[in-house]
Amino acid sequence: MLPGLAGGLPSLRARITTVESLEKEFDWLVRELQRVVAAGTPQRKLNRGFQSPWWTREVKEARETAKRAEREHKRVPTAYLHYRLG
């Protein structure tokens, strides 16, 4: 049962007699729902932009270069590309 509604729906109907009182009760209901959702939903982890502290732009670029060299070597296996894969 909602707080302040010990009398049930007849009590709620008695409290809502004007548009303003309806708006007030509606706003209260929205605030309560937001509070419940905030309390029951786990917080997201902060996104630092990288998966790990050591995962930098240089590491990302080196990984992309290595993957590109690996794909090239699979297409055309040359001694130079084999050397680049090192």
PyMOL CGO cylinders between C-alpha atoms (Angstrom):
from pymol import cmd
from pymol.cgo import CYLINDER

trace = [
    CYLINDER, 0.00, 0.00, 0.00, 1.26, 3.48, -0.81, 0.3, 1, 1, 1, 1, 1, 1,
    CYLINDER, 1.26, 3.48, -0.81, 2.27, 5.66, 2.11, 0.3, 1, 1, 1, 1, 1, 1,
    CYLINDER, 2.27, 5.66, 2.11, -0.53, 7.95, 3.21, 0.3, 1, 1, 1, 1, 1, 1,
    CYLINDER, -0.53, 7.95, 3.21, -3.21, 5.80, 1.58, 0.3, 1, 1, 1, 1, 1, 1,
    CYLINDER, -3.21, 5.80, 1.58, -4.27, 3.69, 4.54, 0.3, 1, 1, 1, 1, 1, 1,
    CYLINDER, -4.27, 3.69, 4.54, -7.86, 4.12, 3.41, 0.3, 1, 1, 1, 1, 1, 1,
    CYLINDER, -7.86, 4.12, 3.41, -7.11, 2.73, -0.08, 0.3, 1, 1, 1, 1, 1, 1,
    CYLINDER, -7.11, 2.73, -0.08, -8.48, 4.09, -3.33, 0.3, 1, 1, 1, 1, 1, 1,
    CYLINDER, -8.48, 4.09, -3.33, -11.48, 5.90, -1.82, 0.3, 1, 1, 1, 1, 1, 1,
    CYLINDER, -11.48, 5.90, -1.82, -9.00, 7.94, 0.23, 0.3, 1, 1, 1, 1, 1, 1,
    CYLINDER, -9.00, 7.94, 0.23, -7.03, 8.76, -2.92, 0.3, 1, 1, 1, 1, 1, 1,
    CYLINDER, -7.03, 8.76, -2.92, -10.19, 9.76, -4.77, 0.3, 1, 1, 1, 1, 1, 1,
    CYLINDER, -10.19, 9.76, -4.77, -11.15, 12.05, -1.89, 0.3, 1, 1, 1, 1, 1, 1,
    CYLINDER, -11.15, 12.05, -1.89, -7.73, 13.75, -2.04, 0.3, 1, 1, 1, 1, 1, 1,
    CYLINDER, -7.73, 13.75, -2.04, -7.93, 14.38, -5.81, 0.3, 1, 1, 1, 1, 1, 1,
    CYLINDER, -7.93, 14.38, -5.81, -10.63, 16.98, -6.26, 0.3, 1, 1, 1, 1, 1, 1,
    CYLINDER, -10.63, 16.98, -6.26, -8.95, 19.45, -8.64, 0.3, 1, 1, 1, 1, 1, 1,
    CYLINDER, -8.95, 19.45, -8.64, -6.60, 19.36, -11.58, 0.3, 1, 1, 1, 1, 1, 1,
    CYLINDER, -6.60, 19.36, -11.58, -3.89, 20.80, -9.34, 0.3, 1, 1, 1, 1, 1, 1,
    CYLINDER, -3.89, 20.80, -9.34, -4.28, 18.02, -6.76, 0.3, 1, 1, 1, 1, 1, 1,
    CYLINDER, -4.28, 18.02, -6.76, -4.16, 15.42, -9.57, 0.3, 1, 1, 1, 1, 1, 1,
    CYLINDER, -4.16, 15.42, -9.57, -0.95, 16.99, -10.89, 0.3, 1, 1, 1, 1, 1, 1,
    CYLINDER, -0.95, 16.99, -10.89, 0.51, 17.01, -7.37, 0.3, 1, 1, 1, 1, 1, 1,
    CYLINDER, 0.51, 17.01, -7.37, -0.28, 13.30, -6.84, 0.3, 1, 1, 1, 1, 1, 1,
    CYLINDER, -0.28, 13.30, -6.84, 1.03, 12.46, -10.31, 0.3, 1, 1, 1, 1, 1, 1,
    CYLINDER, 1.03, 12.46, -10.31, 4.30, 14.32, -9.65, 0.3, 1, 1, 1, 1, 1, 1,
    CYLINDER, 4.30, 14.32, -9.65, 4.65, 12.49, -6.31, 0.3, 1, 1, 1, 1, 1, 1,
    CYLINDER, 4.65, 12.49, -6.31, 4.11, 9.15, -8.05, 0.3, 1, 1, 1, 1, 1, 1,
    CYLINDER, 4.11, 9.15, -8.05, 6.73, 9.93, -10.72, 0.3, 1, 1, 1, 1, 1, 1,
    CYLINDER, 6.73, 9.93, -10.72, 9.27, 10.96, -8.02, 0.3, 1, 1, 1, 1, 1, 1,
    CYLINDER, 9.27, 10.96, -8.02, 8.60, 7.76, -6.08, 0.3, 1, 1, 1, 1, 1, 1,
    CYLINDER, 8.60, 7.76, -6.08, 8.99, 5.61, -9.19, 0.3, 1, 1, 1, 1, 1, 1,
    CYLINDER, 8.99, 5.61, -9.19, 12.27, 7.37, -10.04, 0.3, 1, 1, 1, 1, 1, 1,
    CYLINDER, 12.27, 7.37, -10.04, 13.51, 6.80, -6.48, 0.3, 1, 1, 1, 1, 1, 1,
    CYLINDER, 13.51, 6.80, -6.48, 12.61, 3.10, -6.62, 0.3, 1, 1, 1, 1, 1, 1,
    CYLINDER, 12.61, 3.10, -6.62, 14.32, 2.68, -9.98, 0.3, 1, 1, 1, 1, 1, 1,
    CYLINDER, 14.32, 2.68, -9.98, 17.45, 4.52, -8.79, 0.3, 1, 1, 1, 1, 1, 1,
    CYLINDER, 17.45, 4.52, -8.79, 17.64, 2.38, -5.66, 0.3, 1, 1, 1, 1, 1, 1,
    CYLINDER, 17.64, 2.38, -5.66, 17.06, -0.90, -7.48, 0.3, 1, 1, 1, 1, 1, 1,
    CYLINDER, 17.06, -0.90, -7.48, 19.27, -0.40, -10.53, 0.3, 1, 1, 1, 1, 1, 1,
    CYLINDER, 19.27, -0.40, -10.53, 23.01, -1.10, -10.34, 0.3, 1, 1, 1, 1, 1, 1,
    CYLINDER, 23.01, -1.10, -10.34, 25.22, 1.83, -11.24, 0.3, 1, 1, 1, 1, 1, 1,
    CYLINDER, 25.22, 1.83, -11.24, 27.20, 1.68, -14.47, 0.3, 1, 1, 1, 1, 1, 1,
    CYLINDER, 27.20, 1.68, -14.47, 30.96, 1.47, -14.33, 0.3, 1, 1, 1, 1, 1, 1,
    CYLINDER, 30.96, 1.47, -14.33, 32.65, 4.65, -15.43, 0.3, 1, 1, 1, 1, 1, 1,
    CYLINDER, 32.65, 4.65, -15.43, 33.98, 4.46, -18.96, 0.3, 1, 1, 1, 1, 1, 1,
    CYLINDER, 33.98, 4.46, -18.96, 37.59, 5.54, -18.95, 0.3, 1, 1, 1, 1, 1, 1,
    CYLINDER, 37.59, 5.54, -18.95, 37.85, 5.15, -22.71, 0.3, 1, 1, 1, 1, 1, 1,
    CYLINDER, 37.85, 5.15, -22.71, 40.11, 2.11, -22.55, 0.3, 1, 1, 1, 1, 1, 1,
    CYLINDER, 40.11, 2.11, -22.55, 39.61, -1.45, -21.41, 0.3, 1, 1, 1, 1, 1, 1,
    CYLINDER, 39.61, -1.45, -21.41, 42.62, -1.28, -19.08, 0.3, 1, 1, 1, 1, 1, 1,
    CYLINDER, 42.62, -1.28, -19.08, 44.91, 1.48, -17.84, 0.3, 1, 1, 1, 1, 1, 1,
    CYLINDER, 44.91, 1.48, -17.84, 47.76, 0.14, -19.99, 0.3, 1, 1, 1, 1, 1, 1,
    CYLINDER, 47.76, 0.14, -19.99, 45.62, 0.05, -23.17, 0.3, 1, 1, 1, 1, 1, 1,
    CYLINDER, 45.62, 0.05, -23.17, 46.76, 3.28, -24.82, 0.3, 1, 1, 1, 1, 1, 1,
    CYLINDER, 46.76, 3.28, -24.82, 46.42, 4.71, -28.29, 0.3, 1, 1, 1, 1, 1, 1,
    CYLINDER, 46.42, 4.71, -28.29, 49.92, 3.42, -29.13, 0.3, 1, 1, 1, 1, 1, 1,
    CYLINDER, 49.92, 3.42, -29.13, 48.96, -0.12, -28.08, 0.3, 1, 1, 1, 1, 1, 1,
    CYLINDER, 48.96, -0.12, -28.08, 45.79, 0.09, -30.15, 0.3, 1, 1, 1, 1, 1, 1,
    CYLINDER, 45.79, 0.09, -30.15, 47.68, 1.29, -33.23, 0.3, 1, 1, 1, 1, 1, 1,
    CYLINDER, 47.68, 1.29, -33.23, 50.37, -1.39, -32.80, 0.3, 1, 1, 1, 1, 1, 1,
    CYLINDER, 50.37, -1.39, -32.80, 47.68, -4.06, -32.57, 0.3, 1, 1, 1, 1, 1, 1,
    CYLINDER, 47.68, -4.06, -32.57, 45.96, -2.78, -35.72, 0.3, 1, 1, 1, 1, 1, 1,
    CYLINDER, 45.96, -2.78, -35.72, 49.29, -2.72, -37.59, 0.3, 1, 1, 1, 1, 1, 1,
    CYLINDER, 49.29, -2.72, -37.59, 50.07, -6.28, -36.52, 0.3, 1, 1, 1, 1, 1, 1,
    CYLINDER, 50.07, -6.28, -36.52, 46.63, -7.52, -37.55, 0.3, 1, 1, 1, 1, 1, 1,
    CYLINDER, 46.63, -7.52, -37.55, 46.96, -5.79, -40.93, 0.3, 1, 1, 1, 1, 1, 1,
    CYLINDER, 46.96, -5.79, -40.93, 50.39, -7.42, -41.47, 0.3, 1, 1, 1, 1, 1, 1,
    CYLINDER, 50.39, -7.42, -41.47, 48.99, -10.82, -40.46, 0.3, 1, 1, 1, 1, 1, 1,
    CYLINDER, 48.99, -10.82, -40.46, 46.11, -10.51, -42.95, 0.3, 1, 1, 1, 1, 1, 1,
    CYLINDER, 46.11, -10.51, -42.95, 48.50, -9.45, -45.72, 0.3, 1, 1, 1, 1, 1, 1,
    CYLINDER, 48.50, -9.45, -45.72, 50.81, -12.39, -44.96, 0.3, 1, 1, 1, 1, 1, 1,
    CYLINDER, 50.81, -12.39, -44.96, 47.89, -14.83, -45.13, 0.3, 1, 1, 1, 1, 1, 1,
    CYLINDER, 47.89, -14.83, -45.13, 46.91, -13.42, -48.54, 0.3, 1, 1, 1, 1, 1, 1,
    CYLINDER, 46.91, -13.42, -48.54, 50.42, -13.25, -50.00, 0.3, 1, 1, 1, 1, 1, 1,
    CYLINDER, 50.42, -13.25, -50.00, 53.01, -15.03, -47.81, 0.3, 1, 1, 1, 1, 1, 1,
    CYLINDER, 53.01, -15.03, -47.81, 56.27, -13.24, -48.62, 0.3, 1, 1, 1, 1, 1, 1,
    CYLINDER, 56.27, -13.24, -48.62, 59.54, -13.17, -46.69, 0.3, 1, 1, 1, 1, 1, 1,
    CYLINDER, 59.54, -13.17, -46.69, 59.12, -9.44, -46.01, 0.3, 1, 1, 1, 1, 1, 1,
    CYLINDER, 59.12, -9.44, -46.01, 55.65, -9.85, -44.53, 0.3, 1, 1, 1, 1, 1, 1,
    CYLINDER, 55.65, -9.85, -44.53, 56.90, -12.81, -42.49, 0.3, 1, 1, 1, 1, 1, 1,
    CYLINDER, 56.90, -12.81, -42.49, 59.66, -10.51, -41.18, 0.3, 1, 1, 1, 1, 1, 1,
    CYLINDER, 59.66, -10.51, -41.18, 57.09, -7.79, -40.33, 0.3, 1, 1, 1, 1, 1, 1,
    CYLINDER, 57.09, -7.79, -40.33, 55.12, -10.32, -38.28, 0.3, 1, 1, 1, 1, 1, 1,
    CYLINDER, 55.12, -10.32, -38.28, 58.38, -11.02, -36.45, 0.3, 1, 1, 1, 1, 1, 1,
]
cmd.load_cgo(trace, "trace")
